[in-house]
Amino acid sequence: MESLETELKRARALDTDELADAIESIGFECTRCGACCKGYTAADGDEEPHTATVFPNEIRELGGATPEQYEWRDVARPMPYGLTETDDGETEGETFEWALQTDACGDCTFYEEDENGVGACSVHENRPLICRTYPFSVALGGTTQPMGEAVDGEGMVRAHECEGLGRDISREHAEELAAALKARAVRELEEAIGVRDNYAPVERAPGEAVVYDSEGAKRPDGAPR
């Protein structure tokens, strides 16, 4: 396996024209169905909340977009992987990422629908990179790679299931998506390196959750641990 530093160099060297070519070859247009913003029913019948990675700097930027209500918890929650629920209803364990906060229905807290069921993002201009690039990803070690089909011949660009795939896309839009894809790949690897370099285990009390991100150990409310 290549080192994270090597993968970061590859990410920084990605050719956005080639990424745009791959995106243009399959086509995409958001239908505003909201599927990528909502919770879902898993194969075993369990209701699963919307889960999308958000970086510490993006949490702060989103907080700035909603200053009248901003607290860290309004924007993000600990990524559930690695956490368990105790008999007392507390969440405990360790995790290494943040996820966008969800509402009582398991949908992204920033997702809205009009009376006709058409979806919209209330912080669209400030939305995280993972939202800007959906349903595409770049297949590099150390990056988040949704399960999906290869779009290009090299298998670098992947497409996740989405009803908007296969629709006409302008070159300008394809290039915007390509630039965001490259930025996301670079940012994910920078975060992974930061998590690795700043990881210092802390002792946890029963019923306590700790998130290790690129800035160190934190409580679920974003405060340093």
N, C-alpha and C positions, 0 to 999 in steps of 0.2 A: 504494500500500500504506500502511495506517495505521501510525503509529509504535507501538513497543512500549508506550510510556506510554499512548497512547490505548487500545490493546487491554487494558492492565491496568485502566484505568478501567472498561471494559466488563465485564471479568471480575468486578471488585469489585461491579458493579451488577447482576449476574445475579440473577434472581428464583428462589430455590430451590423455591418452590411450582410455578412453571412447569416447572422441570427435573423435579420429581417427577411432575408431570402427564404429561410425555413418557415418563418411565421406566415409569410405571404403565400407560400406554396400550399398551405392547408387552409388558410383563411380564418377569420374570426370576427364576430361582432357580438357585443354584449346584448342579450335580449332582456336584461333586467328581470330575470325570473327569480333572483334571490337565492338560488340553490347553493351558491358558494358562501352565503352569509348566514345560512340558517342551520340549526341543529338538524339531526337526521335520525332515522331508525336503523339501527345496525342489523346485521343478518340474524343475530340471536334474539332480536326483538327489543333490545334495550334502547332507550332513548339516549343519544349521544349529543352533547352540546357542540356548537360550532367551535373549532379549534384552529386558530391561525397564529403563527409566530409573529411577535412584535419585539423590536429591539429597544433597549433602554432609551436611546435618543428619540426614537419614534414615539414612545410613550409620553415623553416630555413635550414633543411637538403636538401630539394630539391633545394633551392637556392645555396647551396654549390656544388650541382651536375651540376649547370649551371652558374658558377660564372661570365662568360663573359657577361651575359645579366641580371643577377639577380637584380630584385627589387621585393618587396613583391607582387605587382600587376602582375608580370610575372608568379607567382606561384598560387596565390589564389585570390578569390573575395568574398565579403560578401555573405553568404547564402541568397538566395532570399526570403525565407519565412519571412514575417513580413515587407518587403520593398515594396514600391510602386513607380511608376514613375510619376513625376509631369508633368504639361503641358509644361514646359520648357525642358523636357527630362532629368531632374536630378533624381537621385534615393534618396529617403528619407525613414526614419523610423529606426527601431531598429531590430537587429537580434542577434542570440547567437552562431553562428557557421561560419566557413569558408568553402568554397567549392573550389575545384580545378578550376583553371582558364580555360576558354574555348576560342576557336578561333571564327572566324566570322561565321562558320557553326554550332556552338554550340557543337563541339566536344572538348574533353579534349585537352588542348594545347600541351600535351606531346604525343598525339597519332599520329602515322605515319602509312602509308600504302605503300607497294611496288607496282610495276607496275601490279602485279597480284591480288591486293586487299587484300593481307595478312597483317593483322595488327600487330603492335609492339609498345611497350612503350619505348620512348627515354630515360627514367630515370628508367628503370626496376629494377635495383638493389637498388634504393632509393625510390621506389613507396610506397605510404602510406599503412597503415594497412588495410583500407577498400578495397584497390585494391588487396592486398596480399590474402585476405580471400574470395573474391567474387568467387562463388555465395553463400557462406555460411554465416550464422550469428548465434549468441548465443542469446537465448530469455531470457534476464534478464531485470528487470525494470531499466530504466535509460540508456539503451544502444540503439543503432540504430538497429532496427529490420526490414529488408526488408520484404515485404509481401511474403510469401512462405509457402511451405508445411513442416511439421515436418518430420525430417529424422529418429530420434530415437524414442523409445517408450515413453519417458518422454516429448517429444516435446521441448527439450532444443536446439537442433541443427536444424536450418531451412535452406532450400535451395530455392534460388530465381530462377526464370525462366532462363534457360541457355541451349543452345544446347550442351554444353559439359558434362552435367549431364548424368549419366548412362554408362559412358565409363570406361574402366578398369583403376584402379589407383594402384600404388605400395604402399606398406605399408609405405615406407620412405616418399613418397609425402604426404600421408594421415597424417602422424605424423607432417610434416612441416606445413601443413594447420591447424592442431589442435593446435599447439603451437602458430601460428599467431592468431587464433581465440581467444584463451585465452588472449593473449597480447592485442588484440583489445578490448575485453570486459573490461579488467582492465583499459586500457587507457581511454576508453569512460567514465567510471564511475569516474575516477580521474578528468577528464576534467569537467564533470557535477558538481562535488563537488566544484572544483575550481571556476567555473562560479558562482555558488550559493554564495560561501563565499566571492568572490571579487566583487560582483555586487554592484555598486554604481551609480544610475541614473545620467546622465548628461543632461544639457539643450541643445537641438538641435536647430540650425537655420533652417529656411525653406530650403528645398532642400538638407538637410544634412542627411547622413546615419551614424549610429554608430553600431559597432560590439562589443558585450560584450563576451569576452572569459575568460579563466581561469586566464589571466594576467591583466584583467581589461578592461576598455572601450578603443576602438581603432577607428581610422579613416579607411576608405576603403583601404588606402595604408599601413596599419599596424602600423602607428605611434600612440603613446599613445594619447588619447583624454583628 
